[in-house]
Amino acid sequence: MRFSVDAHAIGQHLTGNETYIRNLLTAFGSLDRESEFIAYLARESAFPVVPRRFEKRLVPESPWLRLGFELSRQLVRDRPSLVHVQYTAPVFCRTPIVVSVHDISFLDYPEYFSPFRSRQLRLTVRHTVQKAARVLTPSEFSKECILRAYGLSDDKVDVIPNGVSPVFRPLPRELCARRLSKHYSLPPRFILSVGDLQPRKNHILLIRAFEDLIRTYPELPQHLVLVGKHAWRSNTVVAAAKVSPLSSRIHFMDFVSDEDLVHFYGASDMFIYPSLYEGFGLPILEAMACGRAVACSNTTAMPEVADSCALLFNPRSTTEMVRAMRDLLLDAELRSRMERLGIQRASYYSWEDTARRTLEVYYEVAGAAQTAVKVASSVPAI
């Protein structure tokens, strides 16, 4: 078999999309040593990240050039059994398509996107999922949304949860705190949240909840650390922090690598994820894998991912958010129990399992395509 993967996200700090495809390719390299793999990458600096034996092709960073022309040209030349893309396939594509759609927030909450981005996704994702042989999504929540939005048959959409990289593991808190103090000048006590700075991640309400927490419990020494790259309307989050009476205790870290991120998790007193909408919520599991107690939103896919191993709250309620932070910070027994439960929960998710199940879909799609070709070639011309 010969499988092509659109891996342009690698090296571009595209957070969840990059994490997904990078870990998937790495796991493919160890699980399947017989098939041929071709990775389409937008930067030569990303080549070393992909398993050495995989073929690499350089494609444009521009989505218009990549999807409108170059990727189609490469597929004609490479003649793979299928191509795996995230959200959007090339405009002209005769190769069988497997598409990963992590969520459809652009349909359910278009206000979280720029008007142009929302309109573009509405058009291209619909075209792709209708043309695709199979659709992959990481949660039952997202599958239900996709089925409802696009009218697909149930057997066309596969739920394959994301994994947790082994880089995320418990580390001594003191070690992590020293590293962050040295490299990022961060205080030793803080509450951590991870996610792009954009409206959907709900950072502004988190800042207000943090203000209420410290106002009610002034003895708490914690700062608030927000890790995530600046995205659409991130300026509103920065502005909210600047006018906050606790502005000196709110820190923006931008994008950090996984090798550094594990130390942010490890040094934190707790992790909070107040997102308004998630198709999965990978940082929840990463924090759990690092032994941190988690509080997260009770909406969309997050309860499915966290199960009973996190404190859940209404992300539109500062009162509930404050209560969750207070309980984990002030109740040592509760915090310790949630840390133990979280480690157990995260252990159920691995990129190896994600990759194995994805490869099963690849072989089913490629096998079906080969059968269709044989059948078509055996039909006599009239």
N, C-alpha and C positions, 0 to 999 in steps of 0.2 A: 504494500500500500504506500501511497505517496500523499502526505497531508500538508496543506499550506495553511499558515496562520498569520493573520494580520496582527503583527506585534508592534505597530508604530508607536504605541503608548510608552514602550520601555524607554527610559531615559528622559522623558518629558515632564516628569513630576505630575502625572495625571492620576495621582493617588489611587483610588480603588481600582480603576481600569488597568493601571500599570501593575499594581500588586497582583491582580488576578492573572494577567497573561504571563507575567514574569515567573510566578510560582508554578503555573501550569506547564510551561515549557521546561522548566527545570525538572519537574516530576516526570514529564514524558521521557526525558533523556535517560532516566534510570529504569522506567517501567517497560518501555518498548524499544528494544534494540534491533528489531528487524525492519520496522517501517522507516521510510524516508520522511524527513520533516523539512519544510522550507519556512523560514521566518522572514517576514517582510518588515524591515526596520527603517525608521526615519533618521537615525543617527548612527554613524559608524562607531561612536563611543559605546553604543549598546551591544555591539557584536560580542564582546567577551562575556556578557551576561547570559547569552544563549548557549546551550550545550555545544561543545566544539564540533561534534560530528554533524550538526544540523547545517543545512545550506542557508546562507543569508543573502537577502537581496535588499538593496537600498532603494527606498521609495521616498517621494517628497513628503515633507512635513505638512504642506498645504493639503487640507482635505479635498479641495476642489481638484487639484492635480492628481492626488493619490486615488481618489474614488472615481473621478470623472474620466481618467485615462490610464494612468501608469499601472495601477494594480490590475486592471483588466488586461492590459498588454502582457504583464508578467504571467498571469494565469494562463493565457493562451500559449505562451512559450513553455511554461513549466508543466502543464497538463496534469495537475494533481487530481486525486480521487475526490477531494472536496476542499473547500476553503472555510476556515473558521474566522468569523469577524465578531466584533462587539458593536451592537446596535445597528450599524449601517454597512451594507455590502456595496461593492462597486456598482456603478450605474449599469454597465454592460457586463453581465456575468452569466456565462453558460455553465459554469462549474457548480456542482451541488453545494449548497450553502448550509452551514451550521452557524447559528447566530446566538450569542449570549446577550440577553436583555436583562440587566440587573434590576431595573425597576422602570416604571412608566410615570415617574413624577412629573415629567414634562406634559403629560396629559391631565393628570389629576390635580396638579398645582402649577399651572404655567406661570403664575406670578413669581415663582422662585427662579425663573430664567429670564434672560433678556428676550424681548419679543422676537428677535431674529432667530436666536437659538431654539426657542420653543417651536417656532413655525417650521424650522428646518428638521427638527427631530420628529415632529408629527408626520411630516411627509415621508422622510427617508426610512424611518423605522417601520411604518405601516407597509411600505413597499417591500422591505427586506423580510419581515416575518411572514408575509403572505407568499413570498417566493421561496423561502427557506425550506429545506427538508426537515429540519428540527430546530426547535427553539430551546435554549438552555436558560434557566433562571435559578437563583440561589435559595428561594424560599417559597413555601406554599402560599404566602400572602401575595408575592409577586406573580405566581402562576395564576391565581384567581383573577388578579387585575388584568393580566395579559389576555386570558381567555375572554373576559368580559369586554375588553376594549376592541379586540380584533376578531372575535367570533371564530377562533381556531378550534379544531378538534382536540379533545383532552390528550390523546396519545401523541400529539405533535409537540407538546411542551413537557420537558423533563426538568424536575427539580433536582439540582445538584448543588448542595451547600458549599460555600467557600471553606477554605482551610485556614489553619493558623501556622505560620512559619515557625520552625524550631528556634529561630533567633529570639523569639519572645518566650522567655522563661524567667522564673524567679531569680533575682540577684540580690545580694546584700544591699539593704537600703543605704547604708553609710557609703558604700562604694559608689553607688549611683549618684548620691547627693554630692560627693566630692567631685565627680566628673562634671556634673552640671555646673557646679560652682566655678570650676576652673575654666570650662569652655564657653559657658553661657551666662556666667555671673548671676545665677539664680539662687534664691534663698532656699534653705533646707526644708521648709515646710510649705507645701502647696497642694491645692486641688487641681487636677489635670483634666482637660478636655481636648480631644483630638478631632480635627475635621476642617475642611476648607472653610475660609471665612466667606460665608454667603448666607442669604436669608433662611434657607431651609435648615441650616444647622442651629438656628435659634440662639446665637451667642448673645444678642442684646438682652433677651429675657434672662439668660444665665447671669449676665453682669448685674442686672437688677436684683436677682435672687441672692447673689453673692453680697451685694450691699446690704440687703435685709438680714442676711445671716450674721454678718459682722456687727451690724447695728444692734441686733438682739443679743448676740453673744460676743461682746467686745474682747473677751479674754482669749478668743481663738487667734492663734498666730498665723494661720494659713494665708498664703497669697493665691491668686488664680492664674494659672498658666494655660494659654491657648496655643496649641500647636496646629498649624495648618497654613497652606499657602493662601495668598490673597486672591479671591475670585470675584465674581460679579457682585457689585454693591458692598464689597468688603469695607469701603470707606465709612459706611454707616456704623459698622461695628467699632472701628477705630475711634470714630467720633464719640460714640457712647462711652467708651473707656476713658477718653480724654476729659470729659465733663464729669465723670464719676468722682464722688468724694474719696473713693478708694483707688484713684488712678495710679498711684505709686505702687499699688499691690496687684496690678493687672499687667501681665506680661504676654507679648505676642512673639512667637518663636518662628513663624513662617514654616516652610517645608523642612523636615529633617529626615535623614535616611533611617532605615530600620535599625541599623547598628547604633544610632544615637537614640532612636525612639524607645528602644527597650530600657534605656537608662532613665528616660522621662517617666515611663510607667513605674519603673522600680523605685524611684525616689519619691513618688507622689504619696500623699496620705490616703487618697481615694481617687476614683475616676468617675466623672459624670459625663453623660451623653444625652443632651437635651433636644436632639434632632426632632423636627416635626414630621419627617417622612424618610424612611429607609427601606430599601429592598432587601437589605440584610443587616448591616451594621457591624462590619468587621472589627473596628476598634474595641467594641464591647468584649469580644473574645480575646483580642490581643492583651487587653488590660487584665482579664481573668487569668490568662496564661502566665502573666508576670506576677500573679499573686496579689493583685489589688482588688479591693472591694469596689463594686460597681453600682452606680445608680443610673438608670436610663429611662427614656420615655416609654409609656405604656401603649404606644400607637404603632401601626403598620407592622413591619416584620420584627421589630425589636423584642417584644415579649416572646416570640417564637425562638429567637436566637438565645436570649438570656435565660429563658425558662424560669425556674424559681430561684435562680442563683444570683439575682440582682434585686435591688429595691427599685420598684417601678413608680413613676409619677406622671401626672398629666403635664405635658410639656408647655401648656398654655397657662399653667398655674404657678406663680412664683411661690405661693404658700406651700404647695406640695414639694416643689424643688428644694426650698429651704429645709423642710422637714426631713427630706431624704439625706441631704448633706449633714444636717445636725445629727441625725441618728447614727450615721456611719462615723462621724468624727468624735462624738462624745461617748458612744457606747462601744467600748473596746471588745466586749464579748460578741456583740453583733457583728462588728467589723471583722473579727477573726473568723467567725463562722462563714461569713460571705466570701472571705478570701479562700477558705478551704473548698467551699462549694464551687467557686469560680474556677479554680484550678481543675477540679474534676470535670466541670462542664466543657472547658476548652480542650480537654484531652480527647473528646469525642470527634474533634474536627481536625483533619489533616489535609494538606494539599495533595499528598499521595493518593488518598481516597478520592478526592475531587478529580484528579487526573485519571485515575483508573476508570471511574464512571464515565468521564468524558470520552475516553478512548473507546469504551463500549459503544457509545453513540456514534463515534467516527466509523467504527467497523460496520455497524448496522447500516448507516447511510451509504458508505462506500460499497458495501455488498449489494444493497438494493439498486444502486446506480449501475453496477456492473451487470446485474441481472436484467435491468431494463434495456441496456445496450445490446445484450445477447438476444433478448426477445425481439427487439426492433430489427436487428440484423438478420434474424431467421424468417421474418415475414416476407414472403415473395412479392416482388413488384407486380402490380397489375397493369 
